[in-house]
Amino acid sequence: MTDTDWHPADVVAALHKRGTSMARVSREAGLASATLANTLKRPWPRGEWLIAIAIGVHPAEIWPARYRRQGLTRQPRKPLVPQNCPTNFVRRSPCEGDS
C-alpha cells in the first residue's frame, strides 16, 4: 500500500475493469447517478466503501491520506457548546445575553 491516493481516473478505470461505473454503483446504492462522484473530490466514508467494495479493495488502499495510520493521535473536536457557557440555554446563541 502506498501513501498517495489513487488518481480519480484510476478509480474510474478500476470500476470499468470490473464491468461497472460510478453511476451504476451509485444507483445500485439508491443514490442519484452523480452522487458517488463526490467521493473522488472530498471524503465521504459511505461513498468510499461503496466504491472500494465494487473494486474489491479496502478504502484505505484507494485513499490512504483519508485514513489515519495507527499511532497518530486525533485532534480533539471543537466542543459544540463552549465550555464557559451554562448548560441550560435553549434556542439562542451560546452565551448570548448571559448576565
N, C-alpha and C positions, 0 to 999 in steps of 0.2 A: 504494500500500500504506500502511495506517495503522499507528500504533504501538500500537493497542489490539487485544486478542484478540477474536475473534468471540464473541458470546454463545452458550452451548451450544444454546439454542433455534434460533439462526440456523444452526448446523452441522446440526442435525437437519432443519430446514426445507430446507436446500440439498440434503441427501440425498433428501428426499421429492420435491423438484422434479426430481431425476434419476431418480425412479422406484424408489428403493431405500430401505433403512432401516439403522439401526445394526446391528440383529440380523442382517439378511441379509448385510451386508458382513462381519460377524464370522463367521458360519457359513461363508461362501464362503472365508474365510481359514483355515478349520479350527479356529476358536476357538469357545468356548461363546457362546451368543447374547448374553449380557450383558457379556462381557469387554471389548468395544471401548468400551463406555460409560465405562470408567475413564479413557479418554483425555480426556474432557471435563473431568475434575476434576484430573488430575495428568499431568505429562509422561510420555509413553511413545512414543519415536520410531517404533517399528513401527506402532503404532496410528494415530499421526498421519499416517504415509504412506498407510496403508490408506484412511483417511477422505479425505485430500486427493486421492488417485487417483480415488476414487469420485465426488468432487465435480468434479474436473478442474482443480485449482489446486495450487500448491506449499504444503506445510505451513506455511511461514513467512508465507504470506498469511493463513492462518487463525489461527495462534498466533505473532505476531511477538515477543511477550515471551519465548517459549521459544527463539527463535533469535537468537543474538547478531549484532549488526552488525559489519561489518569494522572493524578498528581498535581494538576493545575487547580488552584482554588477558584471558586466562583466569586465574583464581586457581589456584595450584598445589594439587594434591590432597594431602591428608594422607598421608604415607607409610604403607604397610601395615605395615612394620617400623620401629619407632623407630630413629632414626639412631645412638643411643648403645648399641644392643644388639649382641651378637655375631651373626654371620650363621649360626651353626651350631645354633641352637636349633630343636628339633622337638617338636611336640605338647605344648607348655606355653605358658603366658602369656609374652609378651615380657618379657625382663629379669627374670623371676621366678626367684628362687633364685640369682642371679648373685653370686659372691663375689669 
